[in-house]
Amino acid sequence: MAYENDKYPEEIHFYAASLEDSQNFSPQFHVHYAERLPWIDLSDDLPRYDHGTG
């Protein structure tokens, strides 16, 4: 569960939940925040991007 994008040629984005030991990875920001479910309440101070990061 990963993807590559020409916009970020040096990066591969993946879902931490798909990792065997995901607790070793911490999120740095939230993307597609505008599309979240109405009952999602994120209680952290991470940056939020409505659609993407750039």
MDAnalysis code that builds the backbone (N, CA, C; Angstrom):
import MDAnalysis as mda
import numpy as np

u = mda.Universe.empty(162, n_residues=54, atom_resindex=np.repeat(np.arange(54), 3), trajectory=True)
u.add_TopologyAttr("name", ["N", "CA", "C"] * 54)
u.add_TopologyAttr("resid", np.arange(1, 55))
u.add_TopologyAttr("resname", ["MET", "ALA", "TYR", "GLU", "ASN", "ASP", "LYS", "TYR", "PRO", "GLU", "GLU", "ILE", "HIS", "PHE", "TYR", "ALA", "ALA", "SER", "LEU", "GLU", "ASP", "SER", "GLN", "ASN", "PHE", "SER", "PRO", "GLN", "PHE", "HIS", "VAL", "HIS", "TYR", "ALA", "GLU", "ARG", "LEU", "PRO", "TRP", "ILE", "ASP", "LEU", "SER", "ASP", "ASP", "LEU", "PRO", "ARG", "TYR", "ASP", "HIS", "GLY", "THR", "GLY"])
u.atoms.positions = np.array([
    [0.836, -1.165, 0.000],
    [0.000, 0.000, 0.000],
    [0.886, 1.235, 0.000],
    [1.346, 1.566, -1.187],
    [2.224, 2.724, -1.356],
    [1.979, 3.314, -2.735],
    [2.469, 4.510, -2.939],
    [2.379, 5.113, -4.266],
    [3.531, 6.074, -4.487],
    [3.840, 6.268, -5.750],
    [4.839, 7.250, -6.161],
    [4.131, 8.313, -6.982],
    [4.701, 9.521, -6.992],
    [4.103, 10.625, -7.716],
    [5.226, 11.451, -8.339],
    [5.048, 11.853, -9.588],
    [6.060, 12.674, -10.259],
    [6.309, 13.990, -9.531],
    [5.328, 14.449, -8.781],
    [5.465, 15.692, -8.036],
    [6.517, 15.571, -6.932],
    [6.730, 14.340, -6.441],
    [7.707, 14.068, -5.383],
    [8.641, 12.963, -5.854],
    [9.535, 13.259, -6.795],
    [10.332, 12.210, -7.437],
    [11.262, 11.442, -6.496],
    [11.623, 12.018, -5.381],
    [12.546, 11.349, -4.453],
    [11.814, 10.622, -3.319],
    [10.480, 10.561, -3.388],
    [9.711, 10.011, -2.277],
    [8.820, 8.858, -2.720],
    [8.564, 7.965, -1.800],
    [7.529, 6.946, -1.942],
    [6.642, 7.092, -0.717],
    [5.366, 7.313, -0.928],
    [4.431, 7.493, 0.174],
    [3.760, 6.157, 0.476],
    [3.616, 5.849, 1.741],
    [2.994, 4.588, 2.131],
    [2.145, 4.786, 3.380],
    [1.297, 3.826, 3.633],
    [0.427, 3.875, 4.805],
    [1.118, 3.175, 5.970],
    [1.343, 3.899, 7.056],
    [2.032, 3.329, 8.216],
    [1.273, 2.135, 8.773],
    [-0.045, 2.142, 8.669],
    [-0.842, 1.023, 9.193],
    [-0.545, -0.280, 8.467],
    [0.034, -0.199, 7.274],
    [0.339, -1.417, 6.527],
    [1.690, -2.015, 6.915],
    [2.435, -1.345, 7.776],
    [3.744, -1.838, 8.198],
    [3.604, -2.876, 9.308],
    [4.546, -3.758, 9.367],
    [4.514, -4.790, 10.402],
    [4.661, -4.184, 11.800],
    [5.505, -3.167, 11.923],
    [5.719, -2.518, 13.220],
    [5.583, -1.005, 13.028],
    [4.365, -0.531, 12.867],
    [4.122, 0.872, 12.521],
    [4.405, 1.844, 13.657],
    [4.581, 1.375, 14.879],
    [4.816, 2.301, 15.988],
    [6.168, 2.999, 15.907],
    [7.047, 2.531, 15.024],
    [8.353, 3.166, 14.857],
    [8.306, 4.368, 13.916],
    [7.141, 4.667, 13.360],
    [6.992, 5.768, 12.414],
    [5.956, 6.747, 12.951],
    [6.320, 8.007, 12.980],
    [5.401, 9.040, 13.465],
    [4.951, 9.907, 12.306],
    [3.660, 10.266, 12.255],
    [3.188, 11.144, 11.189],
    [3.786, 12.541, 11.337],
    [3.958, 13.225, 10.209],
    [4.493, 14.584, 10.208],
    [3.435, 15.607, 9.835],
    [2.349, 15.172, 9.187],
    [1.266, 16.063, 8.792],
    [0.082, 15.220, 8.330],
    [-1.061, 15.870, 8.129],
    [-2.269, 15.218, 7.626],
    [-2.578, 15.780, 6.235],
    [-2.858, 14.913, 5.285],
    [-3.272, 15.354, 3.953],
    [-4.719, 14.933, 3.714],
    [-5.369, 15.592, 2.777],
    [-6.779, 15.351, 2.437],
    [-7.682, 15.538, 3.660],
    [-7.305, 16.485, 4.488],
    [-8.046, 16.765, 5.717],
    [-9.491, 17.168, 5.422],
    [-9.725, 17.862, 4.334],
    [-11.078, 18.305, 3.975],
    [-11.999, 17.128, 3.669],
    [-11.435, 15.967, 3.385],
    [-12.226, 14.791, 3.031],
    [-12.431, 13.844, 4.215],
    [-12.037, 14.257, 5.393],
    [-12.152, 13.366, 6.552],
    [-13.628, 13.096, 6.870],
    [-13.879, 12.019, 7.554],
    [-15.227, 11.695, 7.998],
    [-15.643, 12.661, 9.099],
    [-16.918, 12.989, 9.174],
    [-17.352, 14.005, 10.138],
    [-17.078, 13.624, 11.596],
    [-16.964, 12.346, 11.900],
    [-16.732, 11.937, 13.279],
    [-15.249, 11.831, 13.637],
    [-14.355, 12.126, 12.682],
    [-12.918, 12.110, 12.962],
    [-12.540, 13.390, 13.709],
    [-11.918, 13.224, 14.856],
    [-11.460, 14.369, 15.639],
    [-9.973, 14.171, 15.939],
    [-9.132, 14.822, 15.166],
    [-7.688, 14.704, 15.361],
    [-7.254, 15.696, 16.424],
    [-6.656, 15.194, 17.475],
    [-6.287, 16.066, 18.593],
    [-4.770, 16.203, 18.704],
    [-4.157, 16.552, 17.594],
    [-2.718, 16.800, 17.608],
    [-2.446, 18.160, 16.989],
    [-1.213, 18.579, 17.025],
    [-0.831, 19.889, 16.488],
    [-0.147, 19.788, 15.130],
    [-0.301, 18.666, 14.443],
    [0.351, 18.491, 13.157],
    [-0.303, 19.374, 12.093],
    [0.472, 19.817, 11.105],
    [-0.114, 20.595, 10.014],
    [-1.187, 19.785, 9.279],
    [-2.218, 20.485, 8.806],
    [-3.319, 19.850, 8.073],
    [-3.428, 20.501, 6.706],
    [-3.494, 19.660, 5.692],
    [-3.623, 20.140, 4.312],
    [-4.930, 19.607, 3.760],
    [-5.783, 20.499, 3.279],
    [-7.105, 20.080, 2.799],
    [-7.022, 19.072, 1.661],
    [-6.092, 19.255, 0.744],
    [-6.037, 18.370, -0.426],
    [-4.690, 17.706, -0.617],
    [-3.638, 18.342, -0.300],
    [-2.293, 17.798, -0.476],
    [-1.299, 18.739, 0.159],
    [-0.033, 18.475, -0.079],
    [0.982, 19.303, 0.558],
    [1.627, 20.311, -0.379],
    [1.205, 20.364, -1.610],
    [1.881, 21.306, -2.479],
    [1.178, 21.741, -3.650],
])
